[in-house]
């Protein structure tokens, strides 16, 4: 179930094969999705500013064809959601 009104844009690149997709219109509040073409994996959305703070990203001109190719890469399923650890009973 997707929301067609949410803007998605390729905004940055790191190295030769990692791209950053911005989900939303405002970079201060948008989520970001990192996609590694080399490892053929797309990571779950996280706050864009948190991603930018943890790596060096070069600005990248948006390309609709590239965006479609990046979303064709499957999202990783083995990444646990970060947060408070749950206590075992």
RANORQUI-V764886 format. One record per backbone hydrogen bond with DSSP energy under -1.0 kcal/mol. NH is the residue of the N-H (numbers start at 1). CO is the residue of the C=O. If there is no record, write none. Layout:
# RANORQUI-V764886
nh: {NH | NH}
co: {CO | CO}
This chain:
# RANORQUI-V764886
nh: {6 | 9 | 11 | 12 | 13 | 14 | 18 | 19 | 20 | 21 | 22 | 23 | 24 | 29 | 30 | 31 | 32 | 33 | 35 | 36 | 37 | 41 | 42 | 43 | 46 | 48 | 51 | 52 | 53 | 54 | 58 | 60 | 67 | 68 | 69 | 70 | 71 | 73 | 76}
co: {3 | 22 | 20 | 20 | 58 | 18 | 14 | 35 | 12 | 33 | 9 | 31 | 7 | 26 | 26 | 23 | 46 | 21 | 19 | 41 | 17 | 36 | 74 | 34 | 32 | 30 | 47 | 48 | 49 | 51 | 13 | 11 | 63 | 64 | 65 | 66 | 67 | 70 | 42}
